[in-house]
Every structure is written in C-alpha cells, then in structure tokens.
Amino acid sequence: MKDCDLECSRREFFKKLGMFSGIGALSGIAASSLFLPSLARGGASGTAGAGASRGAGGSATSSTVRGAGSAASRAGGGARGGTAAQASAATMEEPSQGSTSEKTRRKEAMFYKKHPEMQVECELCPRKCKVGDIERGYCGVRENRDGVYYSLVYALPCAVHIDPIEKKPLFHFLPGTNAFSLGTAGCNMDCKFCQNWEMSQARPEQTENFYLPPKEVVGKAKQTSSSSIAFTYSEPGVVAIEYMLDTAIEGNKSGIKTVMISNGYINREPMLEAVKHLGAVKVDLKAFTEKYYKEVCDATLKPVLDTLVLLKNAGAWCEIVYLVVPTLNDSDSELTSMSKWIAQELGPDVPLHFSRFYPIYKMKKLPQTPISTLEKARKIAMNTGLHYVYIGNVPGHEGENTYCPGCKRPVVKRIGFSIVEEKISAGRCGYCKTKIAGVWG
C-alpha cells in the first residue's frame, strides 16, 4: 500500500476521529421538506428520514448515519482519509434485493491524474489530494482502486426531499416552485457549525442510501411537479460531481434545471464544466478572512472567491449565503469588506443572504445570532450598493422580502419559505417596471 499526502494519511484520519461526538438529532425551524421513500427504487442500503431545516441550504435528516457513533464504525472511517478496507470491514452491507451490484454502481471519477505506483491526484478541489492504492481522499467518497479513481456515491443519495426553492435559499430563481432535492455522504470541508454533519462528515458505508440514477431523478422530479433538481445538503460540486452533471444533462432534455448548493471550494476546470449544465448555483461564503476558513472550516477563502468571480464571468445565476456566527465573522469591518468586494467584483444584483446561526455540531456553546446583528449586516451591505440583501432564519422579518431597487417597494413578500405576495411581471417590477435580476420562469 502506497503512502499519500498527510491529508489523506491514516495518521490524519485517526487524528480526526477524536473530533467526532455522538449522534444527535438535528434541530431547527419547521421544515416543509418531505422524505419520499416511495420515490426511491429498491434502496441500496435502506432509507433516510424526515428532517428539519435551519441555515443555508436547509438540513437533511437526523437518521442518515448507520452506527456512526460506535467505535467500530468510526474505525471504518467517518472522518478524513482512511482505508477502504477498514471502512468496508466495519460497516459495508450487501446491496438489497433488486438493487444493482456495487461494481455496476461504481463510477470512475472525473478530474484526476494518474501517477506512478498506482497513485492518483484528485483535481476537483484545492486540496489536490494525492491518494495511494486502496485509499481515499479528504472527502472520503473517492477511492483509488489499482490506480483508477472511483466515486462511491454515484446515484446513491442518502437524503431525498421535496423542498421549496426558497429553502436553498434561492430567492431569485423560479420563486414559489419546488426543488427535487437530494444529497450524498461526504464533503471537502469540515465546518464546525455544519447542520448536516451526520451525512457530510460520514462515509458512504455509514449512510443509508438509495440507488437513484439520473434518469430516475428526472422522472421523480416530473412526478412530483418539481421545477428543478437540487444537489444539496453536503458538497455536490466535489463529492458528487459526476452524478450531478449526468442528472443536469438529463434534466435539461426535459426542461428541468439543476441547481448546485455549494461551498464554492472547487477548482476552476470542474466548475467551468459544471456551469455549462446548471441553472443556478448558491454559494456559502463562510466568512471573509482566511483565519476563519482555516480554524472553523479547515479550508481557505481565496478559492471560494475565485469560484464566485468565475460564476459571474460565466453568466451563471448565483446567490450567496453568509452564516453570521457571533464573535467570529460578524465585525463591522469584515462585513463591510465583504460587501464592498461583492459589489465591486460581482455587481450589485447578486443576492446576499445573511443567515441566523443556531448552536449545533461543534459550536454548541455559542449563542444564536441576535436579530440586531443580522439587521446591522443587512444595512451595511445595502449601504455598499447591493440591491438584494436578505435576512434568513427569522420568519416574518421584513428582510425576507425582495424590494425593487427602483421604487423601493416590496415586489415579493415572504414568510419563511412561503411567498405571500408577488408583484413581478416578465422579470420587472409590477409598480415601476424596473428590471428585477433573476430567473423568473
């Protein structure tokens, strides 16, 4: 067995095991998501459960992880790196009757290089993991087998819901419609505030998955009258890019757009390929300092900013969420610097959502974000010239509404994920005819 970089090594893998706590249910404001066991064909290894929503993109389910709290299953790898042999020995089950075989479901990964001695180098995200034979990268869902890199989550979501598109949140993309939403295990960040950590920080063997190939995803979206398909809950742009792109291509044939709910921590070439097929992208901008990204998310800021600029230059519809965490990323100076950067580099029409933090995962001792802090952040951003600035996770607040940048009147009124009034016609304000940026139909 060949060595790989520190990020992917057993040493780092076992070091990170100590950072996990036991499984606890996700909490949050009431969700309008619905888990659909009848929509998944012959589950590969069981079912997921219904959950609640809080924060950017919405939460998935509190029952997606199988045995993740036990020492035996953690030895199999719910954290970074580790060996496939360990994971398989600890938790792997045979596919259910009627499901496809593991060999059939295995999908060769996109965007990687082959190196001597059966090593591979992943080129999906800035980590550029170098992975030895029978090893996995940081995200835990891509495995080197005899010098060929494979995705282990292709067509294997562990959470399937029908969500309002506003839950992502995407406020300027087909408002008032539903998104057939799905997510897989794995992520290329480890955010200490992650609301979906049970699946994002798990390995595929530790989540209960359904076999749901792209054509069936599109079929189920039609069946449920969903106007879009959302890859969400973990990090689809990296951990499930093959699945997402094949689904997007299939969906486009039927006029159903695919949206990516992402942390933006992805390399240029994969993002350029993805944006050709996507209808919209929502990016979680975690903070505006490298210090925060390093200490809270185990990542870096600059690649995320590069992704945002790439999306702007590609003409893709993009919205940004900024989770405001008390004392960590809520200073006036940071909020001002970020808002000015967005206005200058991306333009005034990019929607910016300031989302309320609630204690969860590894940040249970911090208080929830004061509403006054969210209002301050919104005021700062609007004063820099941004047209569409929102407050999230505070149902009924006026900051949930969309206001015309011309006449300043509300053109979309919301309560939570529901639209109660809309005054937009053909993408223009119903009062003064000012163009309202977005994708309206």
C-alpha positions as CSV (number, residue, x, y, z in Angstrom):
1,M,0.0,0.0,0.0
2,K,1.4,3.4,-1.0
3,D,1.7,6.4,1.1
4,C,-0.4,9.5,0.3
5,D,-0.3,13.1,1.4
6,L,-0.9,14.0,5.1
7,E,-4.5,15.0,4.4
8,C,-5.2,11.5,3.2
9,S,-3.0,9.5,5.5
10,R,-4.0,7.2,8.3
11,R,-2.3,9.5,10.8
12,E,-4.5,12.4,9.9
13,F,-7.5,10.1,9.6
14,F,-7.2,8.8,13.2
15,K,-6.4,12.2,14.5
16,K,-9.7,13.5,13.2
17,L,-11.6,10.6,14.7
18,G,-11.3,12.3,18.1
19,M,-13.2,15.3,16.9
20,F,-16.4,13.5,16.5
21,S,-19.2,13.4,19.1
22,G,-22.1,11.0,19.3
23,I,-25.1,11.2,17.0
24,G,-27.7,13.7,18.0
25,A,-30.9,14.8,16.2
26,L,-30.8,17.9,14.1
27,S,-33.0,20.6,15.4
28,G,-34.4,23.6,13.7
29,I,-37.4,25.6,12.5
30,A,-40.2,23.6,10.9
31,A,-39.4,22.2,7.5
32,S,-41.6,21.8,4.5
33,S,-39.4,19.1,3.2
34,L,-40.9,15.6,2.7
35,F,-38.9,12.4,2.6
36,L,-40.2,10.2,-0.2
37,P,-39.4,6.5,0.4
38,S,-41.8,5.5,-2.4
39,L,-39.8,7.6,-4.9
40,A,-36.5,5.6,-4.5
41,R,-36.2,2.4,-6.4
42,G,-35.0,-0.7,-4.4
43,G,-32.9,1.1,-1.8
44,A,-29.3,0.1,-2.0
45,S,-28.9,0.0,1.8
46,G,-32.1,1.3,3.4
47,T,-33.8,4.6,3.9
48,A,-33.3,8.1,5.3
49,G,-35.7,10.0,7.5
50,A,-37.5,13.3,7.5
51,G,-35.7,16.3,9.0
52,A,-35.9,19.9,9.8
53,S,-34.4,23.0,8.2
54,R,-32.1,25.6,9.6
55,G,-29.5,27.7,7.9
56,A,-28.1,27.8,4.4
57,G,-29.5,25.2,2.1
58,G,-31.7,23.5,4.7
59,S,-30.9,20.5,6.8
60,A,-31.4,16.9,5.6
61,T,-32.1,14.2,8.1
62,S,-31.0,13.2,11.5
63,S,-31.2,9.5,10.8
64,T,-28.9,9.1,7.8
65,V,-25.9,7.6,9.6
66,R,-25.8,4.0,10.4
67,G,-23.7,3.2,13.5
68,A,-21.6,6.3,13.2
69,G,-21.4,6.8,16.9
70,S,-19.7,3.5,17.6
71,A,-16.0,2.9,17.8
72,A,-16.2,0.1,15.3
73,S,-17.9,2.1,12.6
74,R,-15.6,5.1,13.2
75,A,-12.6,2.8,12.7
76,G,-14.1,2.3,9.3
77,G,-13.8,6.0,8.5
78,G,-16.4,8.7,9.2
79,A,-13.6,11.3,9.0
80,R,-11.0,12.2,6.5
81,G,-9.0,9.7,4.6
82,G,-8.5,6.2,5.9
83,T,-8.5,2.9,4.0
84,A,-11.4,1.4,2.2
85,A,-10.6,-2.0,3.6
86,Q,-11.1,-0.7,7.2
87,A,-14.4,1.0,6.2
88,S,-15.7,-2.0,4.4
89,A,-14.8,-4.4,7.2
90,A,-16.6,-2.2,9.7
91,T,-19.9,-1.3,8.0
92,M,-20.3,-2.5,4.4
93,E,-23.5,-4.4,3.7
94,E,-24.6,-6.3,0.6
95,P,-27.0,-4.3,-1.6
96,S,-30.7,-5.1,-1.0
97,Q,-32.5,-7.4,-3.3
98,G,-33.4,-5.7,-6.5
99,S,-30.6,-3.2,-6.4
100,T,-27.6,-3.1,-8.7
101,S,-24.3,-4.5,-7.8
102,E,-21.5,-2.5,-6.2
103,K,-19.4,-3.0,-9.4
104,T,-22.2,-1.6,-11.6
105,R,-22.8,1.4,-9.3
106,R,-19.1,2.3,-9.2
107,K,-18.3,5.3,-11.4
108,E,-14.8,6.4,-12.5
109,A,-14.2,9.8,-11.2
110,M,-13.7,12.9,-13.3
111,F,-10.8,15.3,-12.9
112,Y,-7.9,13.3,-11.6
113,K,-4.3,12.5,-12.7
114,K,-2.6,9.1,-12.6
115,H,0.9,8.9,-11.1
116,P,3.5,6.1,-10.9
117,E,3.0,3.2,-8.4
118,M,-0.8,3.4,-8.7
119,Q,-1.1,6.8,-7.1
120,V,-3.7,9.3,-8.2
121,E,-4.1,13.0,-7.7
122,C,-7.5,14.5,-7.4
123,E,-8.1,17.8,-9.3
124,L,-11.6,18.6,-8.1
125,C,-10.8,20.9,-5.2
126,P,-7.9,23.0,-4.0
127,R,-6.8,20.2,-1.7
128,K,-5.5,18.2,-4.7
129,C,-5.3,15.0,-2.6
130,K,-2.6,12.5,-3.6
131,V,-4.1,9.1,-2.9
132,G,-2.4,5.7,-2.7
133,D,-3.9,2.4,-3.8
134,I,-6.9,1.4,-1.6
135,E,-7.0,4.9,-0.1
136,R,-9.5,7.7,-0.2
137,G,-9.1,11.5,-0.3
138,Y,-10.2,14.1,2.2
139,C,-13.9,13.9,1.3
140,G,-14.0,10.1,1.9
141,V,-16.1,9.3,-1.1
142,R,-13.5,8.8,-3.8
143,E,-11.3,5.8,-3.8
144,N,-8.2,4.6,-5.6
145,R,-8.5,1.1,-6.8
146,D,-5.5,-0.2,-8.6
147,G,-4.6,3.2,-9.9
148,V,-8.1,4.2,-11.0
149,Y,-10.1,6.7,-9.0
150,Y,-13.7,6.0,-8.4
151,S,-16.7,7.8,-7.0
152,L,-18.5,5.7,-4.4
153,V,-21.6,7.9,-4.2
154,Y,-22.7,8.0,-7.8
155,A,-26.5,7.6,-7.9
156,L,-26.5,6.8,-4.2
157,P,-28.2,9.7,-2.3
158,C,-28.8,9.3,1.4
159,A,-31.4,12.1,1.6
160,V,-34.2,12.8,-0.8
161,H,-36.7,15.6,-0.2
162,I,-39.1,17.9,-1.9
163,D,-38.1,21.4,-0.8
164,P,-39.3,24.9,-1.7
165,I,-36.6,26.5,-3.8
166,E,-36.6,29.3,-1.1
167,K,-35.1,26.8,1.3
168,K,-31.8,26.5,-0.5
169,P,-32.1,29.6,-0.3
170,L,-32.6,30.8,-3.9
171,F,-34.9,33.7,-3.9
172,H,-34.4,34.9,-7.5
173,F,-34.7,31.5,-9.2
174,L,-38.1,30.2,-10.1
175,P,-39.6,31.5,-6.9
176,G,-42.6,29.7,-5.4
177,T,-41.6,26.4,-7.0
178,N,-40.4,23.1,-5.6
179,A,-37.0,21.5,-6.0
180,F,-36.5,17.8,-6.0
181,S,-33.6,17.8,-3.6
182,L,-31.0,15.1,-2.9
183,G,-27.6,14.7,-1.3
184,T,-24.9,12.1,-0.7
185,A,-22.4,11.4,2.0
186,G,-19.2,13.3,2.1
187,C,-17.8,16.9,2.0
188,N,-14.4,18.6,1.3
189,M,-14.8,20.9,4.3
190,D,-15.3,20.2,8.0
191,C,-17.3,23.2,9.2
192,K,-17.7,23.3,12.9
193,F,-21.3,24.6,12.5
194,C,-22.5,22.1,9.9
195,Q,-26.2,21.4,10.3
196,N,-25.9,18.2,8.1
197,W,-22.8,16.9,9.7
198,E,-24.2,13.4,10.1
199,M,-24.1,12.9,6.4
200,S,-21.4,15.5,5.3
201,Q,-18.8,14.0,7.6
202,A,-19.8,10.4,7.1
203,R,-18.5,7.8,4.7
204,P,-20.9,6.2,2.2
205,E,-20.8,3.0,4.2
206,Q,-22.2,4.9,7.2
207,T,-25.3,6.4,5.5
208,E,-28.4,4.6,4.4
209,N,-28.5,5.1,0.6
210,F,-30.9,4.7,-2.3
211,Y,-29.9,3.7,-5.8
212,L,-31.4,6.6,-7.8
213,P,-29.8,7.1,-11.2
214,P,-30.0,10.3,-13.2
215,K,-32.9,9.3,-15.4
216,E,-35.0,8.3,-12.4
217,V,-34.1,11.5,-10.6
218,V,-35.6,13.5,-13.5
219,G,-38.6,11.1,-13.7
220,K,-39.3,11.7,-10.0
221,A,-38.9,15.4,-10.4
222,K,-41.6,15.3,-13.0
223,Q,-43.8,13.0,-10.9
224,T,-43.6,15.5,-8.0
225,S,-44.2,18.6,-10.2
226,S,-40.7,19.9,-9.2
227,S,-39.5,22.7,-11.4
228,S,-35.8,22.0,-10.6
229,I,-33.4,19.4,-9.1
230,A,-31.2,20.5,-6.3
231,F,-28.0,18.8,-5.3
232,T,-27.6,19.9,-1.8
233,Y,-27.1,19.0,1.9
234,S,-23.4,18.2,1.6
235,E,-21.0,19.4,-1.2
236,P,-22.2,18.2,-4.6
237,G,-19.7,20.1,-6.7
238,V,-16.9,17.9,-5.3
239,V,-18.3,14.7,-3.8
240,A,-21.0,14.0,-6.4
241,I,-20.0,16.0,-9.5
242,E,-20.4,13.0,-11.8
243,Y,-23.8,12.3,-10.5
244,M,-24.9,15.9,-10.6
245,L,-23.6,16.6,-14.2
246,D,-25.3,13.4,-15.6
247,T,-28.5,14.4,-13.9
248,A,-28.3,18.0,-15.1
249,I,-27.7,16.9,-18.7
250,E,-30.7,14.5,-18.5
251,G,-32.8,17.2,-16.8
252,N,-32.1,19.7,-19.5
253,K,-33.6,17.4,-22.1
254,S,-36.9,17.7,-20.2
255,G,-36.6,21.4,-19.4
256,I,-35.8,20.8,-15.7
257,K,-32.9,22.8,-14.4
258,T,-30.4,21.5,-11.9
259,V,-29.1,23.8,-9.1
260,M,-25.9,23.3,-7.1
261,I,-25.9,24.2,-3.4
262,S,-22.2,24.5,-2.7
263,N,-19.4,25.8,-0.5
264,G,-17.6,27.0,-3.6
265,Y,-14.4,25.2,-2.7
266,I,-13.8,23.8,-6.1
267,N,-11.2,24.1,-8.8
268,R,-11.6,26.2,-11.9
269,E,-11.9,23.4,-14.6
270,P,-14.5,21.3,-12.8
271,M,-16.6,24.5,-12.1
272,L,-16.4,25.6,-15.7
273,E,-17.6,22.2,-16.8
274,A,-20.4,22.2,-14.2
275,V,-21.7,25.7,-15.0
276,K,-22.4,24.7,-18.6
277,H,-25.2,22.5,-17.5
278,L,-26.5,24.1,-14.3
279,G,-29.5,26.5,-13.9
280,A,-28.2,28.2,-10.8
281,V,-25.6,28.0,-8.0
282,K,-25.9,29.0,-4.4
283,V,-22.5,29.5,-2.7
284,D,-22.0,29.6,1.1
285,L,-19.4,32.3,1.8
286,K,-18.4,31.2,5.3
287,A,-16.6,34.4,6.2
288,F,-14.2,37.0,4.7
289,T,-11.0,36.0,6.4
290,E,-8.5,33.2,5.8
291,K,-8.3,32.8,9.6
292,Y,-11.9,31.8,9.9
293,Y,-11.7,29.4,7.0
294,K,-8.7,27.7,8.4
295,E,-9.9,27.5,12.0
296,V,-13.6,26.9,11.5
297,C,-13.9,25.1,8.2
298,D,-10.4,23.5,7.6
299,A,-10.2,25.3,4.2
300,T,-9.1,28.5,2.6
301,L,-11.0,31.6,1.4
302,K,-9.4,32.6,-1.9
303,P,-10.6,29.6,-4.0
304,V,-14.2,30.4,-2.9
305,L,-13.8,34.0,-4.1
306,D,-12.3,32.7,-7.3
307,T,-15.4,30.5,-7.8
308,L,-17.7,33.4,-7.3
309,V,-15.9,35.5,-9.9
310,L,-15.9,32.6,-12.3
311,L,-19.7,32.2,-11.9
312,K,-20.1,35.9,-12.6
313,N,-17.9,35.8,-15.7
314,A,-19.7,32.7,-17.0
315,G,-23.1,34.5,-16.7
316,A,-24.5,31.9,-14.2
317,W,-27.2,32.8,-11.8
318,C,-25.6,32.8,-8.3
319,E,-26.8,33.7,-4.8
320,I,-24.6,34.0,-1.7
321,V,-25.3,32.9,1.8
322,Y,-23.3,34.2,4.8
323,L,-24.0,32.5,8.1
324,V,-23.4,35.2,10.7
325,V,-21.7,33.5,13.7
326,P,-21.5,35.6,16.8
327,T,-18.0,36.9,17.7
328,L,-16.4,35.0,14.8
329,N,-17.4,36.7,11.5
330,D,-19.8,39.5,12.5
331,S,-17.5,42.5,12.9
332,D,-18.4,45.7,11.1
333,S,-15.1,45.7,9.3
334,E,-15.4,42.2,7.9
335,L,-19.0,42.7,6.8
336,T,-18.1,46.0,5.1
337,S,-15.1,44.5,3.4
338,M,-17.1,41.5,2.1
339,S,-20.0,43.7,0.9
340,K,-17.7,46.0,-0.9
341,W,-15.9,43.1,-2.6
342,I,-19.2,41.6,-3.8
343,A,-20.4,45.0,-5.1
344,Q,-17.1,45.6,-7.0
345,E,-16.3,42.1,-8.2
346,L,-19.7,40.6,-8.7
347,G,-22.0,43.6,-9.1
348,P,-25.0,45.0,-7.2
349,D,-27.5,42.4,-8.4
350,V,-26.1,39.3,-6.7
351,P,-28.5,38.4,-3.8
352,L,-26.8,38.2,-0.4
353,H,-28.5,36.2,2.4
354,F,-27.4,36.8,6.0
355,S,-28.5,33.7,7.8
356,R,-29.0,33.3,11.5
357,F,-26.7,30.9,13.3
358,Y,-28.0,28.4,15.8
359,P,-25.8,26.3,18.1
360,I,-25.1,22.9,16.6
361,Y,-22.4,20.2,16.0
362,K,-19.0,21.5,17.3
363,M,-20.3,25.0,18.1
364,K,-23.0,24.3,20.7
365,K,-21.7,26.9,23.2
366,L,-22.1,30.0,21.1
367,P,-25.4,31.8,21.3
368,Q,-27.7,32.2,18.3
369,T,-27.2,35.3,16.2
370,P,-29.0,38.3,17.6
371,I,-31.5,39.7,15.1
372,S,-30.0,43.1,15.6
373,T,-26.7,41.8,14.3
374,L,-28.4,40.5,11.2
375,E,-30.1,43.8,10.7
376,K,-26.8,45.6,11.1
377,A,-25.2,43.3,8.5
378,R,-28.0,43.9,6.0
379,K,-27.8,47.7,6.5
380,I,-24.0,47.6,5.9
381,A,-24.4,45.6,2.7
382,M,-27.2,47.8,1.3
383,N,-25.1,50.9,2.0
384,T,-22.4,49.5,-0.2
385,G,-24.9,49.4,-3.1
386,L,-26.1,45.8,-3.1
387,H,-29.7,45.7,-4.3
388,Y,-31.0,42.4,-2.8
389,V,-29.9,41.7,0.8
390,Y,-31.9,39.3,2.9
391,I,-32.1,38.1,6.5
392,G,-32.6,34.3,6.8
393,N,-33.9,32.1,9.6
394,V,-36.1,34.8,11.0
395,P,-39.6,34.1,9.6
396,G,-41.7,37.1,9.2
397,H,-38.9,39.6,9.2
398,E,-39.1,42.3,6.5
399,G,-35.6,41.3,5.5
400,E,-37.1,38.2,3.9
401,N,-38.8,40.3,1.2
402,T,-37.5,41.4,-2.2
403,Y,-37.6,45.1,-2.8
404,C,-37.4,46.9,-6.2
405,P,-34.1,48.8,-6.5
406,G,-36.0,51.4,-8.4
407,C,-39.1,52.4,-6.4
408,K,-38.1,50.5,-3.2
409,R,-41.5,48.8,-2.9
410,P,-41.7,45.1,-2.0
411,V,-42.2,43.0,-5.1
412,V,-42.0,39.6,-3.3
413,K,-43.3,39.2,0.2
414,R,-42.3,36.1,2.1
415,I,-42.9,34.4,5.4
416,G,-40.3,31.7,5.9
417,F,-40.2,29.6,2.7
418,S,-43.7,30.8,1.5
419,I,-44.4,33.6,-0.9
420,V,-47.5,35.5,0.2
421,E,-47.4,38.2,-2.5
422,E,-45.6,38.7,-5.7
423,K,-45.5,41.8,-7.9
424,I,-43.1,40.8,-10.7
425,S,-44.2,40.6,-14.3
426,A,-41.9,39.4,-17.0
427,G,-38.9,39.9,-14.7
428,R,-39.9,43.5,-14.0
429,C,-41.3,45.4,-11.0
430,G,-45.1,45.5,-11.2
431,Y,-45.1,49.1,-10.0
432,C,-42.3,50.9,-11.8
433,K,-41.2,48.3,-14.4
434,T,-37.6,48.3,-13.1
435,K,-35.9,45.1,-14.1
436,I,-35.5,42.7,-11.1
437,A,-32.5,40.5,-11.5
438,G,-33.1,36.7,-11.5
439,V,-34.6,33.8,-13.4
440,W,-38.3,34.1,-13.2
441,G,-39.6,31.4,-15.5
